[in-house]
Amino acid sequence: MKAVAVVLVLVMLAAVQLAMAARLEQEGGITCSRVDASLAPCITFLTQGGEPGAACCSGVNTLKGIPGSTNEERLVCNCVRAAVNRYSNLKDAAAQALPRKCSVSLNYPISRTYNCDP
């Protein structure tokens, strides 16, 4: 029964990710895969802690530059939230500290739970 619940949650997350990707493409060509690629160099930092590397901080800087409007920023925020939710071993404190450690100011936190659509 527990395995079925886990599979259902994974299916739901995949469906949400696909819906967000379609929505992003309609909004202006932004895709969650682009956001994922920006965060990929940060996985070690987000799951193990320590200090983010230069490639990670470059990716965080890229996140700041992707959106051109408030709607696009919300879409990027939703992609970030979906990305961090894929890692069960993600350290929430590391995720929240990442922009500060990279000296980047984002208008949203890197968080599993932040509501990007107020």
Salt bridges, closest charged atoms under 4 A:
ASP36 OD1 - ARG86 NH2 2.75
GLU51 OE2 - LYS101 NZ 2.89
ASP92 OD1 - ARG112 NE 2.85
ASP117 OD1 - ARG23 NH2 3.84
